[in-house]
Amino acid sequence: MELEFLQQYWQQVMGLLALVVVSVKLAASVRELRKDVDDIVKQRELRDTYVETTKLRAEMNMMEKQVSALWNQANKLRDMVNGGSRK
């Protein structure tokens, strides 16, 4: 009886086994691809952080120059008000 069952449904059994093998291989591929995508996202975040840091550094340099220029101007105005020289 068991042999009759196998003889009758061997194609379906082989098909199911093939589906199981293919699904396991696909699941492994999906896991690998997901890992790659996560790595790419992490690298992009690091690059974005670097770009943002560079922008902030440039902005800080500009602000420092502006503050320095404001102090120089304030000192010049103070000197003008106090008669030209500081004693």
C-alpha positions as CSV (number, residue, x, y, z in Angstrom):
1,M,0.0,0.0,0.0
2,E,2.8,2.4,0.8
3,L,4.4,1.7,-2.5
4,E,1.2,2.3,-4.3
5,F,0.9,5.7,-2.5
6,L,4.5,6.6,-3.6
7,Q,3.9,5.4,-7.1
8,Q,0.7,7.3,-7.4
9,Y,1.9,10.6,-5.8
10,W,5.7,10.7,-6.4
11,Q,5.4,13.8,-8.6
12,Q,3.6,15.7,-5.9
13,V,6.0,14.6,-3.2
14,M,9.0,15.6,-5.3
15,G,7.3,18.9,-6.0
16,L,6.7,19.6,-2.3
17,L,10.3,18.7,-1.5
18,A,11.5,21.1,-4.3
19,L,9.2,23.8,-2.9
20,V,10.7,23.3,0.6
21,V,14.3,23.5,-0.8
22,V,13.5,26.6,-2.8
23,S,11.8,28.3,0.0
24,V,14.7,27.7,2.4
25,K,17.2,29.0,-0.2
26,L,15.0,32.1,-0.7
27,A,14.7,32.7,3.0
28,A,18.5,32.6,3.3
29,S,18.9,35.0,0.4
30,V,16.4,37.4,1.9
31,R,18.3,37.4,5.2
32,E,21.6,38.1,3.4
33,L,20.0,40.9,1.4
34,R,18.4,42.4,4.5
35,K,21.8,42.4,6.2
36,D,23.3,44.2,3.1
37,V,20.5,46.8,3.2
38,D,21.0,47.4,6.9
39,D,24.8,47.9,6.3
40,I,24.0,50.4,3.5
41,V,21.6,52.3,5.6
42,K,24.2,52.4,8.5
43,Q,26.9,53.7,6.1
44,R,24.5,56.3,4.7
45,E,23.7,57.5,8.3
46,L,27.4,57.8,9.0
47,R,28.0,59.7,5.8
48,D,25.0,62.0,6.6
49,T,26.5,62.5,10.1
50,Y,29.8,63.5,8.6
51,V,28.2,65.9,6.2
52,E,26.1,67.4,8.9
53,T,29.2,67.8,11.1
54,T,31.1,69.4,8.3
55,K,28.3,71.9,7.7
56,L,28.1,72.7,11.4
57,R,31.8,73.2,11.6
58,A,31.7,75.7,8.7
59,E,28.8,77.5,10.3
60,M,30.6,77.7,13.6
61,N,33.7,79.2,11.9
62,M,31.5,81.8,10.2
63,M,29.8,82.6,13.5
64,E,33.1,83.0,15.2
65,K,34.3,85.4,12.5
66,Q,31.1,87.4,12.8
67,V,31.4,87.6,16.6
68,S,35.0,88.7,16.3
69,A,34.1,91.3,13.7
70,L,31.3,92.6,16.1
71,W,33.8,92.9,18.9
72,N,36.2,94.7,16.7
73,Q,33.5,97.1,15.7
74,A,32.4,97.6,19.3
75,N,36.0,98.3,20.3
76,K,36.4,100.9,17.5
77,L,33.1,102.6,18.6
78,R,34.3,102.6,22.2
79,D,37.6,104.1,21.2
80,M,35.8,106.8,19.1
81,V,33.6,107.7,22.1
82,N,36.5,107.7,24.6
83,G,38.6,110.0,22.5
84,G,40.6,107.8,20.2
85,S,43.1,106.1,22.5
86,R,42.8,103.9,25.5
87,K,45.1,104.7,28.4
